[in-house]
Each structure stands twice: as structure tokens, then as C-alpha cells.
Amino acid sequence: QVQLQESGPGLVKPSQTLSLTCTVSGASVSTGTYYWSWIRQPAGKGLEWIGRIYTSGSINYNPSLKSRVIISIDTPKSQFSLRLSSVTAADTAVYYCAREGGYSNPMYDWGQGTLVTVSS
Amino acid sequence: DIQMTQSPSSLSASVGDRVTITCRASQTTLTYLNWYQQKPGKAPKVLIYGASSLQSGVPSRFSGSGSGTDFTLTITSLQPEDFATYYCQQSYTIPITFGQGTRLDIK
């Protein structure tokens, strides 16, 4: 069974960089036909896809965030990470990491989510 | 981007009822359409993938249909644990997009 766990600061100051890590167990982040994704959800609102990284290292980003986002993989640690720069209050949300089952597949496994608040 | 529009945005129903939620895409997603259930404070959980395939472990009272731009999620004989928010999601093209959600409440 694949398990994912987000970690990182719960509070980030405006204009700074949000950094989160997702630790994966039960699957390899660098083998298989999986995408490792980040999704966020502001309080009381819907889901927004941020981007994903394939096991080969290829990356897709949401164009609405592309200029500020970097997603990377750390294979030895079985982790993948999200960096979102120049944050504002609009980036306050619960951030989820998830595993997609391959091209055009759904997100089968999700982390529990972590709340990140952008505030001075 | 493909815009996903769900209707209704909210719905009240009783235990035992049959409910249908609709999802319309702004352009074709073929059958790359997935449905998720989310309960308060929890991550979404996939119910239906590929428009009509039931995810393992999901009760058979959940079903999905449709192709192209119009899709439905049907829940027959609502159970207390089914009261939640439901999202459709297209996985056909980047960026992946979700519907705005349908909140299903107890009447």
C-alpha cells in the first residue's frame, strides 16, 4: 500500500518561498509508471492542481503557477518536493501530495494534507 | 484549460435516495474523467476512474457514465457515510482541472 506524508512549515511570510516535502512509502519515486503530484485547496474552496513529476523526471506545471513553482524528486530519500516562490495570502491553502497511476490516470493515493498559511 | 462545471453545486437528500451529479467539460476529455469524494478535513478519495470504472473497494452503489463532455455520477440508495463533497476531474490534458464540487447534505 502506497502512503504519502506532507511536511514543511505551516507559516510562510509574504514574498518568501513555500517549501514542502512529500515522503513516500510503499512505492519508488523513481521507478514505475507513476506521476507524483501536488494539489492545493484553499479553505472552503475547490481543488487546484499545481503540477507533477514523472518517475523519469519529466515535469508538468499548471500554467497559472508555472513561473513560481519547482517540483523535484529526491530518490535516496524517497521524497518529492514543492517550492512555490513569491507567495501571497492567496497561496494560503491545504497542500496535498498524491500519486497518479500513470498518464491520464486518476490520483489513487493522497497524503493527509498540510495547511500552509501565508502571513506576516 | 478545460473548464469542468458541476451541477448542482449543492444537494440535499435523504438516506436511501438516489442522486445524480453532473459534470460538463468545456471540451472533450474522451473518457479521462474521474470522480472523487471528500469528507471534511480529509483528502479526496477516488471513486470512479475512466468515466465508468469503479475503484477497488468502492461500494457498487456508486456508478459513473458519460464520454466526451458530459458525465454523471450516480449514487443509488444513499448511506449516511455518503454525505460529503464530490469532485469531477479531467485527466485528459494539462493542466489537470477539477470541477468546483458538489456538496451533498442530509435533508
Interface residues (C-beta under 8 A of the other chain):
Chain A: S37 G46 L47 E48 W49 R52 N60 Y61 N62 P63 S64 Y96 A98 E100 S104 N105 P106 M107 Y108 W110 G111 Q112 G113
Chain B: D1 Y32 N34 Y36 K42 A43 P44 K45 V46 Y49 Q55 Y87 Q89 S91 Y92 I94 P95 I96 T97 F98 G99 Q100 G101
